[in-house]
Amino acid sequence: MSVLSLRGARFSYRRVDPSGARSQTVLDGVDLMIPAGATMALLGGNGSGKTTLLRLLVGLNRLEVGELQLDGEKVRDRRADRTRLRQSVQMVLQEPDDQIFATTVRADVSFGPVNLGLDRDEVARRVDGALEALAIADLADRVPHHLSFGQRKKVALAGALAMRPRVLLLDEPTAGLDPYSGAELLEALEALRGGGTAILMATHDVDLAWAWAEEAVVLSGGALTRGPAHQVLRDEALLAAARLATPWGAAVSDRLGRTITRPEEV
């Protein structure tokens, strides 16, 4: 069974211009299931709806049509369901400054666990574990907004990890990072493999998706195509329609004469 899923999802933005209000459909009839422990890359061109999809999965946007389900049960617009979703699903935004607000790193990372009503010792254990996992324990007493961009990205991720989510949603986690900082962040994510946490990473970096993800989900024209990453990311027609390039690894593989079958649309 999937931990988190969208079924028949439809979402539109309403825009107002001089000629009147208009609706722009971003997702239409989308089904997406995220099983425990999945490592998935969500790809699409700019404006394709990747961030919108993540916001729907974490309950920040409301579906126009369809259902959001957690453990097979519909997530309704009521406090108990919102709390249940928040305890299981965490999202890390592309811009860390949109997520960090406390005066110290430790205070910021502890915010979520404290608001779960956990006792002081459990909060401390979670915070210390998250900081150590991201190799930023030495920054615990620093002011977050005095840190580098890469360090702030790690602080935002630590805040999510301290909640011990079953599903972790990442919006362009390596955007704006230099190669060394990006590698450090990916190394921290690699440590989560096998621990049961499902990770869905939204990115337009096809080379990152090829190297990191087990599954790829390509968003184009409001619809999703999903399959094994090394199949989906070799489909040149699909990638071109989504305004994505062919990964370097896929190009090399094709030169070696390997064949694939076309991924199934979902």
C-alpha positions as CSV (number, residue, x, y, z in Angstrom):
1,M,0.0,0.0,0.0
2,S,1.1,3.5,-0.7
3,V,1.9,5.8,2.2
4,L,0.8,8.9,0.4
5,S,-1.2,9.2,-2.8
6,L,-3.1,11.6,-5.1
7,R,-6.1,10.1,-7.0
8,G,-7.8,11.8,-9.9
9,A,-6.2,15.1,-8.9
10,R,-7.2,18.2,-10.7
11,F,-5.9,21.7,-9.8
12,S,-6.2,25.1,-11.5
13,Y,-5.0,28.6,-10.8
14,R,-7.5,31.4,-11.3
15,R,-5.9,34.5,-12.9
16,V,-7.5,37.9,-13.3
17,D,-6.6,40.1,-16.3
18,P,-8.4,43.1,-17.9
19,S,-10.6,40.7,-19.9
20,G,-11.8,39.0,-16.8
21,A,-10.9,35.9,-14.6
22,R,-9.3,33.0,-16.4
23,S,-8.5,29.5,-15.1
24,Q,-5.2,27.8,-15.9
25,T,-5.3,24.0,-15.3
26,V,-1.9,22.7,-13.9
27,L,-2.9,19.1,-13.1
28,D,-5.7,17.2,-14.7
29,G,-6.7,13.7,-13.6
30,V,-3.3,12.9,-12.0
31,D,-2.7,9.7,-10.0
32,L,0.5,9.4,-8.0
33,M,1.3,6.8,-5.4
34,I,4.3,7.0,-3.1
35,P,5.2,3.8,-1.3
36,A,7.3,3.5,1.8
37,G,11.0,3.9,1.1
38,A,10.6,5.1,-2.5
39,T,13.3,7.3,-4.0
40,M,11.6,9.3,-6.7
41,A,12.5,12.3,-8.9
42,L,9.8,14.6,-10.1
43,L,10.8,16.3,-13.3
44,G,9.4,19.0,-15.5
45,G,10.2,22.3,-17.1
46,N,9.8,25.6,-15.4
47,G,6.1,26.3,-14.8
48,S,5.1,22.6,-15.3
49,G,3.5,22.4,-11.8
50,K,6.2,20.5,-9.8
51,T,5.9,22.8,-6.8
52,T,2.1,22.8,-7.1
53,L,2.1,19.0,-6.9
54,L,4.3,19.0,-3.8
55,R,2.1,21.6,-2.1
56,L,-1.0,19.4,-2.9
57,L,0.8,16.4,-1.3
58,V,1.6,18.2,1.9
59,G,-1.9,19.9,2.1
60,L,-0.8,23.5,1.4
61,N,-3.0,23.6,-1.7
62,R,-6.5,22.2,-2.0
63,L,-7.6,19.9,-4.8
64,E,-10.2,21.1,-7.2
65,V,-11.2,17.5,-7.9
66,G,-9.8,14.2,-6.6
67,E,-8.4,13.0,-3.3
68,L,-5.3,13.1,-1.2
69,Q,-4.9,9.9,0.8
70,L,-2.6,8.9,3.6
71,D,-2.4,5.2,4.3
72,G,-5.4,4.7,2.0
73,E,-7.6,7.0,3.9
74,K,-8.8,10.3,2.5
75,V,-7.3,13.4,4.1
76,R,-10.2,15.7,4.9
77,D,-10.2,19.4,5.7
78,R,-10.3,19.0,9.4
79,R,-7.9,19.5,12.2
80,A,-7.3,15.8,13.0
81,D,-6.5,15.0,9.4
82,R,-4.2,18.0,9.0
83,T,-2.3,16.9,12.1
84,R,-2.0,13.4,10.9
85,L,-0.6,14.6,7.5
86,R,1.8,17.0,9.2
87,Q,3.2,14.2,11.4
88,S,3.8,12.0,8.3
89,V,4.7,14.3,5.5
90,Q,7.3,17.1,5.5
91,M,8.2,19.5,2.7
92,V,11.5,21.5,2.3
93,L,11.1,24.6,0.2
94,Q,13.4,25.7,-2.5
95,E,14.3,28.9,-0.7
96,P,15.4,28.2,2.9
97,D,14.7,31.7,4.0
98,D,11.0,31.0,3.4
99,Q,11.2,28.3,6.0
100,I,13.7,29.5,8.6
101,F,12.6,32.0,11.2
102,A,14.1,31.3,14.6
103,T,17.0,33.1,16.2
104,T,19.2,30.0,16.5
105,V,19.6,26.8,14.4
106,R,18.6,24.6,17.3
107,A,15.5,26.6,18.0
108,D,14.5,26.5,14.4
109,V,15.0,22.7,14.1
110,S,13.1,22.1,17.3
111,F,10.0,24.0,16.3
112,G,8.2,21.1,14.7
113,P,8.9,18.5,17.4
114,V,7.9,21.0,20.1
115,N,4.6,21.7,18.4
116,L,4.0,17.9,18.3
117,G,3.8,18.1,22.1
118,L,6.9,15.9,22.6
119,D,8.7,16.0,25.9
120,R,12.0,18.0,26.2
121,D,14.3,14.9,26.1
122,E,12.6,13.5,22.9
123,V,12.8,16.9,21.3
124,A,16.5,17.1,22.1
125,R,17.2,13.6,20.7
126,R,15.4,14.5,17.5
127,V,17.1,17.8,17.0
128,D,20.6,16.4,17.8
129,G,20.0,13.5,15.5
130,A,18.9,15.7,12.6
131,L,21.9,18.1,13.1
132,E,24.4,15.3,13.2
133,A,22.8,13.6,10.1
134,L,23.5,16.8,8.1
135,A,26.9,17.4,9.7
136,I,25.8,20.8,11.1
137,A,25.9,20.1,14.9
138,D,28.6,22.8,15.2
139,L,26.1,25.4,13.9
140,A,23.4,24.7,16.6
141,D,23.8,28.0,18.4
142,R,24.4,30.1,15.3
143,V,21.9,32.6,13.9
144,P,20.5,30.9,10.8
145,H,20.4,34.0,8.6
146,H,24.1,34.6,9.2
147,L,24.9,31.2,7.6
148,S,25.7,30.5,3.9
149,F,23.0,29.6,1.5
150,G,24.1,25.9,1.5
151,Q,24.1,25.8,5.3
152,R,20.6,27.4,5.5
153,K,19.4,24.7,3.1
154,K,20.7,22.1,5.5
155,V,19.0,23.8,8.4
156,A,15.7,23.7,6.6
157,L,16.2,20.0,5.8
158,A,17.2,19.3,9.4
159,G,13.9,20.8,10.6
160,A,12.0,18.4,8.4
161,L,14.1,15.4,9.4
162,A,13.5,16.2,13.1
163,M,9.8,15.5,12.5
164,R,10.9,11.9,11.4
165,P,8.5,12.0,8.4
166,R,7.5,8.9,6.5
167,V,7.4,11.0,3.3
168,L,9.9,13.8,2.6
169,L,9.2,16.3,-0.2
170,L,12.1,18.3,-1.6
171,D,11.6,21.3,-4.0
172,E,14.8,21.8,-6.0
173,P,17.1,20.9,-3.1
174,T,20.3,21.5,-4.9
175,A,19.3,24.7,-6.7
176,G,21.7,27.5,-5.9
177,L,24.3,25.3,-4.4
178,D,27.9,24.9,-5.5
179,P,29.0,21.4,-6.5
180,Y,30.6,20.7,-3.2
181,S,27.5,21.8,-1.1
182,G,25.2,19.9,-3.5
183,A,27.3,16.7,-3.0
184,E,27.1,17.2,0.8
185,L,23.4,17.5,0.7
186,L,22.9,14.4,-1.5
187,E,25.2,12.5,0.8
188,A,22.9,13.3,3.7
189,L,19.9,12.2,1.7
190,E,21.7,9.0,0.8
191,A,21.9,8.1,4.4
192,L,18.1,8.0,4.5
193,R,17.9,5.2,2.0
194,G,16.8,2.0,3.5
195,G,15.3,3.7,6.6
196,G,11.8,3.5,5.3
197,T,11.4,7.3,4.5
198,A,10.1,7.9,1.0
199,I,11.7,10.8,-0.8
200,L,10.1,12.7,-3.7
201,M,12.6,15.3,-5.1
202,A,11.3,17.9,-7.6
203,T,14.1,19.0,-9.9
204,H,14.8,19.9,-13.5
205,D,18.3,18.5,-13.2
206,V,18.0,15.3,-15.3
207,D,21.6,14.3,-14.6
208,L,20.9,14.4,-10.8
209,A,17.7,12.4,-11.3
210,W,19.5,9.8,-13.4
211,A,22.3,9.4,-10.8
212,W,20.1,9.5,-7.7
213,A,16.5,8.3,-8.2
214,E,15.2,4.8,-8.5
215,E,12.0,6.1,-10.1
216,A,11.3,9.1,-12.3
217,V,8.0,11.0,-12.6
218,V,7.8,13.4,-15.5
219,L,5.2,16.2,-15.5
220,S,4.1,17.6,-18.8
221,G,0.9,19.1,-20.0
222,G,-0.8,18.4,-16.7
223,A,-0.2,14.6,-16.9
224,L,2.4,12.3,-15.3
225,T,4.6,9.6,-16.8
226,R,6.2,7.3,-14.2
227,G,8.6,4.4,-14.4
228,P,12.1,3.3,-13.5
229,A,14.5,6.3,-13.8
230,H,16.8,4.6,-16.3
231,Q,13.8,3.9,-18.6
232,V,11.9,7.1,-18.3
233,L,15.0,9.3,-18.7
234,R,16.0,7.7,-22.0
235,D,12.6,8.5,-23.7
236,E,13.7,11.4,-25.9
237,A,10.2,12.2,-27.1
238,L,8.9,12.4,-23.5
239,L,11.7,14.6,-22.3
240,A,11.4,16.9,-25.3
241,A,7.7,17.4,-24.7
242,A,8.5,18.2,-21.0
243,R,11.2,20.7,-22.1
244,L,13.9,18.5,-20.6
245,A,17.3,17.4,-22.0
246,T,18.5,13.8,-22.2
247,P,20.8,13.0,-19.2
248,W,24.4,12.5,-19.9
249,G,24.3,9.0,-18.5
250,A,21.4,8.1,-20.8
251,A,23.2,9.4,-23.8
252,V,26.3,7.3,-23.0
253,S,24.2,4.3,-22.4
254,D,22.4,4.7,-25.8
255,R,25.8,4.9,-27.5
256,L,26.6,1.5,-26.1
257,G,23.6,0.2,-28.0
258,R,21.3,-0.7,-25.0
259,T,17.6,-0.9,-25.7
260,I,14.6,0.0,-23.5
261,T,10.8,-0.2,-23.6
262,R,8.7,2.9,-23.4
263,P,7.5,3.7,-19.9
264,E,3.9,3.3,-19.1
265,E,1.9,6.5,-18.6
266,V,0.0,6.8,-15.3
